[in-house]
Amino acid sequence: MLSILTLNIQATSRRRADGLLRWLADRPEQILLLTETSTGDGTAYLLDQFHRAGCHVHHPPLPGDRGAAIISRIPVTARPDLTAGLSVPGRAVAATIDTAPAVTVLGVYVPSSDRAPAKVERKRAFLASLTDALDRMTADERAHLVLGGDYNVIPRDHQPPYPGVWRPFEYALFDALTAAGLTDAHTHLAPGVQQHSWFGRAGNGYRFDYWHIGAALHDTIRGGGYLQEPREQGLTDHAAVTVDLDLPVDTTSMMVSSGVAPATLF
């Protein structure tokens, strides 16, 4: 079983990084996708500890901005070619996993925006470039794609709907994912069940974090869900999201045992 987890780490401070490290190291997933990484001490410490423990760590540089990183307990091949065409390449990270069939994970941290025109345009440009990147993939690679991360948008049927907050180009992301043959893993597993992965100061819930699965992998989706523990424990302000795919994984190549926090991490 191939298991993958995504978590927005809220540009972790060095103080919060210890708790995040312990929580993540104890998870059973082979692939960890972290979003809202930064160039600060907290992110550097977290990624360095996993690297020292023998994991593959891919974290595209993005000076002065927030980005994404992949940590893998199994061998993967970095795919910077898939993110090079994005308007902000460091906001995404990609790697191909040697499963049968091979699966490519593309993680994104979509820019947020308020009403400031420059921020709106930055988000619009990123989402347009992401759609273009999906279109440029071969049909086979797109069919074996696992796309996830913090999209910073909600779908049209979100509850509550927050009318007037979201723009047509933000909703259009989900149209593009459907057109690319990608399935929302949560909707597939729990149709009609609203989840929230981030809560505003007034307690309003938003589903910002997702996994979308390529058409050839649709029938392999076996489980997954939203884990509120990191948010409830104050490790970050987001819930984690997992997905399990019924694909063979060579456990003999595991670099860090699943479900065990290696002594080398601490």
DAWO-V305902 format. One record per backbone hydrogen bond with DSSP energy under -0.5 kcal/mol. CO is the residue of the C=O (numbers start at 1). NH is the residue of the N-H. If there is no record, write none. Layout:
CO:NH + CO:NH
//
This chain:
1:3 + 2:245 + 3:30 + 3:31 + 4:243 + 5:33 + 6:241 + 7:9 + 7:35 + 12:43 + 13:17 + 14:18 + 15:18 + 15:19 + 16:20 + 17:21 + 18:22 + 19:23 + 20:24 + 21:25 + 22:26 + 24:27 + 27:259 + 30:73 + 31:5 + 32:34 + 32:71 + 33:7 + 34:69 + 35:9 + 36:11 + 37:67 + 40:44 + 41:45 + 42:46 + 43:47 + 44:48 + 45:49 + 46:50 + 47:51 + 48:52 + 49:53 + 50:55 + 51:54 + 56:72 + 58:70 + 62:65 + 67:36 + 67:37 + 69:34 + 70:58 + 71:32 + 72:56 + 73:255 + 75:98 + 76:78 + 77:96 + 79:82 + 80:83 + 80:84 + 83:86 + 86:89 + 88:91 + 89:92 + 90:68 + 91:109 + 93:107 + 94:79 + 95:105 + 96:77 + 97:99 + 97:103 + 103:97 + 104:106 + 104:146 + 105:95 + 105:107 + 106:148 + 107:93 + 108:150 + 116:120 + 117:121 + 118:122 + 119:123 + 120:124 + 121:125 + 122:126 + 123:127 + 124:128 + 125:129 + 126:130 + 127:131 + 128:132 + 129:133 + 130:134 + 131:135 + 132:136 + 133:137 + 134:137 + 138:142 + 139:143 + 140:144 + 142:145 + 143:216 + 143:217 + 144:104 + 145:147 + 145:214 + 146:106 + 147:212 + 148:108 + 149:151 + 149:210 + 150:110 + 155:158 + 162:165 + 162:166 + 167:170 + 167:171 + 168:172 + 170:173 + 171:174 + 171:175 + 172:176 + 173:177 + 174:178 + 175:179 + 176:180 + 177:182 + 178:181 + 183:185 + 183:213 + 184:188 + 185:189 + 186:190 + 190:193 + 192:194 + 197:239 + 198:206 + 200:203 + 204:200 + 206:197 + 206:198 + 206:208 + 208:151 + 208:152 + 210:149 + 211:185 + 212:147 + 213:183 + 214:217 + 214:218 + 215:218 + 217:220 + 218:221 + 220:246 + 223:244 + 225:242 + 226:228 + 227:240 + 228:232 + 229:233 + 230:235 + 230:236 + 231:234 + 237:199 + 240:227 + 241:6 + 242:225 + 243:4 + 244:222 + 244:223 + 245:2 + 245:247 + 248:100 + 249:251 + 250:253 + 251:254 + 257:260 + 260:262 + 262:265 + 263:266
//
